[in-house]
Amino acid sequence: MPFTARPPTTTFWRLGRRVAVIGFLSASAAVGLAGTAFAHVTAQPGNAAQGSYTEVAFRTPNEEDNAATIKLEVSLPIDHPIASVSIEPVPGWTATVDKTNLVTPIKTDDGDVTQEVSKITWSGGQLAPGQFEDFNVSLGPLPSDTDKLVFKAVQTYSNGDVVRWIEDSPPGGPEPEHPAPTLTLTKATTDDPAEAAPSPPVDIAAPGGSAATAGPTFGVIGAVLGLIGAILGGLALRRRSSSGTGTGGT
């Protein structure tokens, strides 16, 4: 059977279509990964220096389709008490604080601290589906005798659903279904721990890498592939049009 060469126009058209499909799939995967990265209540940034003062945002997404988040409770670790806790106001929300008496007072330059903040509750607001809110807290000095702080969070919805983000993530193990917001503590990099800058924000890491990093990366790849597909498809159309015009004749 004689070999028939495929017209260049057809080749360009099919190649452009395939590249465009790959770009679309990559972009879709990026959206899925990004959604996973923000699916939990997390502590942002995820890292801070031991002994430092830092601001932590408890980032809370609404995972329900037909209900609003109406309350968030965050429990501070009582085994590693923090002397100074300040809350940034959130418009529409009211913050209340529970305190616990310390067995051993914390010595500070301003005197002994005999109570610690054990729980912060934000209520009175409405966080609609598809939205998230940052509840900011200033903490310090952070303890120097541990490498992480675990903040257990409880999220309440308007339909009565309650999600408890209270499970500890074991080192090197799989992420639990409802991980607690965690702040990783690193060694101070300056002589004055109060001046040690926290590390850049990190989101929840998926096995084998960071979902927050993978999402934008795949998004860029998908956009580039989609652009290449559009260019190749345009070239194919132009060649097909030119071919049709050239063979017309009288």
C-alpha positions in Angstrom: 0.0 0.0 0.0 1.6 3.3 -1.0 2.7 5.7 1.7 0.7 8.9 1.8 2.3 11.9 3.5 0.1 13.7 6.0 -0.4 17.4 5.1 1.5 19.8 7.3 -1.7 21.6 8.2 -3.2 18.5 9.7 0.0 17.7 11.7 0.1 21.2 13.2 -3.6 21.2 14.0 -3.4 17.8 15.8 -0.2 18.8 17.7 -1.7 22.1 18.8 -4.9 20.3 20.0 -2.9 17.8 22.0 -0.7 20.5 23.7 -3.8 22.5 24.5 -5.5 19.4 26.2 -2.3 18.8 28.2 -2.3 22.4 29.3 -5.9 22.2 30.4 -5.3 19.0 32.4 -2.3 20.5 34.1 -4.2 23.7 35.1 -7.0 21.5 36.5 -4.5 19.6 38.6 -3.1 22.8 39.9 -6.6 24.0 41.0 -7.1 20.7 42.8 -3.8 20.9 44.6 -4.4 24.5 45.6 -7.7 23.5 47.1 -6.0 20.8 49.1 -3.5 23.2 50.5 -6.1 25.5 52.0 -8.6 22.7 53.1 -7.5 22.7 56.8 -7.3 25.3 59.6 -3.6 26.1 59.6 -1.1 28.3 61.4 0.5 30.9 59.1 3.4 31.2 58.9 4.3 27.6 59.8 7.7 28.4 61.2 9.1 30.8 63.8 12.3 31.1 65.9 12.5 29.8 69.4 12.5 32.6 72.0 11.1 35.1 69.5 7.9 37.2 69.3 5.8 36.4 66.2 2.4 36.9 64.7 0.5 33.8 63.8 -2.6 33.8 61.6 -5.0 30.9 62.1 -6.2 30.6 58.5 -9.7 29.2 58.5 -11.4 28.1 55.2 -15.1 27.2 54.9 -15.4 23.7 53.6 -19.2 23.5 53.6 -21.3 24.1 50.5 -24.5 25.4 52.3 -23.4 26.6 55.7 -21.4 29.4 57.2 -18.6 29.1 59.8 -19.9 30.9 62.9 -17.3 30.1 65.5 -13.6 29.2 65.8 -12.0 28.0 69.0 -8.2 27.7 69.3 -6.6 26.1 72.3 -3.0 27.1 73.1 -0.6 24.5 74.4 -0.6 24.6 78.2 2.5 22.4 78.5 4.5 25.3 76.9 2.9 28.5 78.3 3.4 31.8 76.5 3.6 34.9 78.6 2.3 37.5 76.1 -0.7 36.9 73.9 -2.4 39.7 71.9 -5.4 39.4 69.5 -5.9 41.5 66.4 -9.5 42.5 66.0 -11.4 40.9 63.1 -14.3 43.0 61.7 -17.6 41.3 62.5 -16.1 38.9 65.0 -15.8 39.0 68.8 -12.9 37.4 70.5 -13.1 36.0 74.1 -10.2 34.6 76.1 -10.0 31.8 78.6 -7.1 31.8 81.1 -5.5 29.1 83.3 -3.5 29.6 86.4 0.2 28.6 86.0 1.7 26.1 88.5 5.1 27.8 87.9 4.9 31.5 87.1 6.7 32.9 84.1 9.4 35.5 85.0 9.5 38.5 82.7 11.0 42.0 82.8 7.6 43.3 83.9 7.2 40.8 86.7 5.9 37.3 87.2 3.1 36.1 84.9 0.8 33.8 86.9 -1.9 33.1 84.2 -1.7 32.0 80.6 -4.2 32.2 77.8 -5.4 28.7 77.3 -8.1 29.3 74.6 -9.3 32.0 72.2 -12.8 31.9 70.8 -14.0 34.0 67.8 -17.7 34.2 67.3 -20.5 36.4 66.0 -19.2 36.5 62.5 -20.2 34.7 59.3 -17.7 33.0 57.0 -19.5 32.0 53.8 -18.8 29.0 51.6 -15.8 29.4 49.4 -14.2 32.0 51.7 -11.5 32.0 54.3 -10.5 34.3 57.2 -7.2 34.9 59.0 -7.5 35.2 62.8 -4.3 36.9 63.9 -2.6 36.5 67.2 0.7 37.9 68.5 2.7 35.4 70.7 5.9 35.6 72.6 8.4 34.8 73.7 8.1 31.4 72.1 9.5 28.5 74.2 13.0 27.3 73.6 12.5 23.7 75.0 10.4 22.3 72.1 10.6 22.2 68.3 6.9 22.7 67.7 3.7 24.1 69.2 0.4 22.4 68.5 -2.8 24.5 68.6 -6.0 22.5 68.7 -8.8 24.2 66.8 -12.6 23.5 66.7 -14.7 25.0 63.8 -18.5 25.3 64.1 -20.9 25.8 61.2 -24.3 27.3 61.1 -25.9 24.0 60.3 -24.6 22.5 63.5 -21.6 20.7 62.1 -18.5 20.8 64.2 -15.0 19.9 62.8 -12.2 19.3 65.3 -8.8 20.0 64.0 -7.0 18.4 66.9 -4.9 15.5 65.5 -1.1 15.6 65.8 0.9 14.9 62.7 3.7 12.4 63.5 7.2 13.2 62.1 7.6 11.5 58.7 4.2 9.9 58.9 1.0 10.4 56.9 -1.0 13.5 57.5 -4.1 12.7 59.7 -7.6 13.5 58.5 -8.0 16.5 60.8 -4.5 17.9 61.6 -4.1 20.5 64.3 -2.6 23.8 63.3 1.2 23.5 64.1 3.9 26.0 64.5 7.4 24.6 63.9 10.1 26.2 66.1 13.6 26.6 64.8 16.8 27.7 66.5 17.3 31.4 66.8 19.7 32.8 64.2 20.8 35.9 66.2 22.2 36.6 69.6 19.0 38.3 70.5 16.1 35.8 70.2 13.6 38.6 70.1 15.1 39.8 66.8 15.1 36.4 65.2 12.9 36.6 62.1 10.3 33.8 61.4 10.7 31.7 58.3 8.5 32.4 55.2 5.0 31.1 55.4 4.4 27.5 54.5 1.1 25.6 53.9 0.2 22.1 54.7 2.6 19.7 53.0 1.3 16.8 51.0 3.4 13.5 51.0 6.5 14.1 49.0 6.2 17.9 48.8 4.3 21.1 49.5 0.8 21.4 47.9 1.1 25.2 48.1 4.2 25.0 46.0 3.1 22.4 43.6 -0.2 24.2 42.7 1.4 27.4 41.3 4.1 25.4 39.6 1.6 23.2 37.7 -0.5 26.3 37.0 2.4 28.0 35.2 3.2 24.8 33.3 -0.5 24.5 32.3 -0.6 28.1 31.2 2.5 27.8 29.1 1.3 24.6 27.4 -2.1 26.1 26.8 -0.4 29.1 25.1 1.7 26.9 22.9 -1.4 24.9 21.9 -3.2 28.1 21.0 -0.3 29.4 18.9 0.1 26.0 17.0 -3.7 25.8 16.5 -3.6 29.4 15.1 -0.8 28.5 12.7 -2.7 25.5 11.5 -5.8 27.5 10.8 -3.8 30.1 8.9 -2.1 27.3 6.8 -5.4 25.6 6.1 -6.9 28.9 5.1 -4.0 29.8 2.8 -4.1 26.3 1.3 -7.7 26.7 0.5 -7.2 30.1 -1.1 -4.3 29.0 -3.2 -6.1 26.0 -4.7 -9.2 27.9 -5.7 -8.4 29.0 -9.3 -10.9 29.9 -12.1 
